[in-house]
Amino acid sequence: MLNIDSPTRVVINAANVTVEIPISRLTIREYAKRTGETPSAVAHQIDDGYLPVIQPGGEGGKRYINIAKMITDDLQQSYGR
């Protein structure tokens, strides 16, 4: 079972693994820079549902790539939990 104790700490109970995530979200511009993509390409991936986002201000607010969700989803798929 996977529990998220905070936005930056993930605990996988069955495997006794703790993963510290140094940053839980990135701006579209920063994510694009780190992945070598354009901000426009990243925005299209968000619009198409390929990247998880956080919008603290609600609909119409600034969008951030939810890195913590990407990692926890990957761990769930990797460990089958």
C-alpha positions in Angstrom: 0.0 0.0 0.0 1.2 3.5 -0.9 0.8 6.4 1.5 1.7 10.0 0.9 2.7 11.5 4.3 3.4 14.9 2.8 4.0 16.4 -0.7 7.6 15.4 -0.5 7.7 12.0 1.3 6.4 8.7 0.0 6.3 5.5 2.0 5.7 2.1 0.5 4.6 0.0 3.5 4.9 -3.5 2.0 8.4 -2.9 0.8 9.6 -0.6 3.6 10.9 1.9 1.1 10.9 5.7 1.8 11.5 8.0 -1.1 12.3 11.7 -0.5 11.2 13.9 -3.3 13.3 17.1 -3.4 10.6 19.1 -5.2 6.9 18.2 -5.5 6.0 20.5 -8.4 7.5 22.5 -11.2 6.3 25.4 -13.3 5.6 24.6 -16.9 8.7 26.7 -17.9 11.0 24.8 -15.5 9.7 21.4 -16.5 10.2 22.3 -20.2 13.7 23.4 -19.4 14.6 20.2 -17.5 13.1 18.0 -20.2 14.4 19.9 -23.3 10.9 20.7 -24.5 9.2 24.0 -25.2 6.7 25.4 -22.7 4.1 25.2 -25.5 4.7 21.4 -25.9 4.4 20.9 -22.2 1.2 22.9 -22.0 -0.3 20.7 -24.8 0.7 17.5 -22.9 -1.1 18.9 -19.9 -4.2 19.8 -22.0 -4.2 16.3 -23.5 -4.0 14.7 -20.0 -0.5 13.3 -20.3 1.0 15.3 -17.4 -0.6 15.6 -13.9 -1.0 19.2 -12.7 -1.7 21.2 -9.6 -3.7 24.5 -9.8 -3.6 26.1 -6.4 -5.7 29.0 -7.6 -8.4 26.8 -9.1 -9.4 26.7 -12.7 -7.7 29.5 -14.6 -4.9 29.7 -12.1 -1.2 29.0 -12.7 -0.6 25.3 -13.5 2.3 23.4 -12.0 3.5 19.9 -13.1 2.8 17.5 -10.2 6.2 15.7 -9.9 5.1 13.9 -6.7 2.2 12.3 -8.5 4.3 11.3 -11.4 6.7 9.5 -9.0 4.0 7.9 -6.9 2.2 6.7 -10.1 5.4 5.2 -11.4 6.1 3.5 -8.1 2.6 2.1 -8.0 3.0 0.6 -11.5 6.5 -0.7 -10.7 5.5 -2.4 -7.5 2.0 -3.4 -8.6 0.3 -1.7 -5.7 
